[in-house]
Amino acid sequence: MSNGLKSEDQYNPLDWFIKCLKNYANFSGRARRKEYWFFVLIQFVVLIIAGVLDGVIFKRPFVFYFIAALGLFIPSLAVAVRRMHDIGKTGWLLLISCIPLIGLIVIYWLASNTSPETNKWGQPAK
């Protein structure tokens, strides 16, 4: 795990996930591509594990899944907004993802390279 002494070059996927959790509701600044996608990966794994635990322990599904999804909702939204800032776009553009087919452009933006210049949200994340 991240002990605060590691540089970001030494981070593993779990360190990136923990970094996002520490920035739980931080919607300002920038998040590099690696930070966003490792958060999404670990979040996916956590939700799968929660779903499996629900199936094994409870007759009613989605107890652990609901708790995990609810707990990770704000950090996932925050890191997505910071990721949009990193490519020079406002986080409000994430709302486009609610529009069928047109919303796929958001995936393209989230996978885009970091904007190398300083923008109104700060210096480049990498």
N, C-alpha and C positions, 0 to 999 in steps of 0.2 A: 504494500500500500504506500501511498504517498506520505512521506514524513515531513514535507515542507522543505527538505534539503535537496531534493532531486530537481534537476532542470527538466523542462518539458521534453527535451530530447531523450531523456531516460524514462519517460512515462510509459506504462503499459496500459492496456485498455481499461483495467479497473481504476487506475489512477485518473484517467480522463473522466470516468464516470463519477468518481468521488469529487473531482474538481467541480463538475456541474452541480452535484448535490450541495457543495459548499456555497455555490452561487445560486442557491435555491430560487430566489425570486429577483435575481439581478437581470433586468431587461435592458441595461445600458452596456455600452462597450461592444466588443467584438469577440467572436468565437471562431477559431480556425476550423477547417474542414475535418481534421482528425478528431478534434474535441467533439464536434457534433455527431459524427458517424459512429465513434466508439461509444458515446452515450446511447445512441439508438440501438446499437448491437447489444450492449449489456442490459438495457431496458427490455429488449425483446426476450433475452434469456431469462431475466427475472420474471417476466409475465408468463413465459412457458412453464417455468418451475412452479409458479403460483397456481397455474391451471392444473398441473399434474397433482400437486398437493391437494387441491380441491377435489379432484376425482378420486384420490385415494382415501382421504379422511372424511369428507362430507358426502351425504346423499344429495344435498343441494349444491350445485356447482357455483363457482364464482365468488366465494367468500374471500379467500386469499387474493384471488385475481382482482377483485374490486378494490380491496385495500391497497394493493400494490399499484394498480392503475391510478387510483385517486392520489396516492402519495407521490407518484412520479409525473403527474399531469403538469403542475406548475414548473418544475425544473425542465421538463421537455419543451414546454412552450417558451420558457426563458432562453434556453440554449438555441432554439430555432430562431428567435428574434435576434439574438446576438450574431447568429450565423448570417442572417439576412443583412445585418449591419456590416458584417465583414466583406460583403460583396458590394456595398454601397447602396443598399436598398432599405427601405423602411420595413419594420416588422409587420406593419399593417397589411403588407402584400401577402402575408400568409393566409389571409382570408380568401384569397383566390382559390385556395385548395378546396374550398367548399363547392366550387362550380365543377360539375362533371366534365371530364376531358380537358377543359381549359386549365383546370387546377394542376394538371401534370407539369406545367411550367415551373411550379414551386419545387418539384424534385430536381429539375435541371438547375435552378438557382442554388439549392442547398448543396449540390454536388460541384458547383463552379469553383474555380480557383479564387483564392484570396485576392482582393483588390490591393495592389502593391502600394498605393498612395494613402496618405493619411486622409481620413474623411471626417465628417462631423461627429462620428462615434469613436474616434481615436486613431491611434497608430495601427498599422497592420498587426494581426495576431501572431504572425510567424516571423 
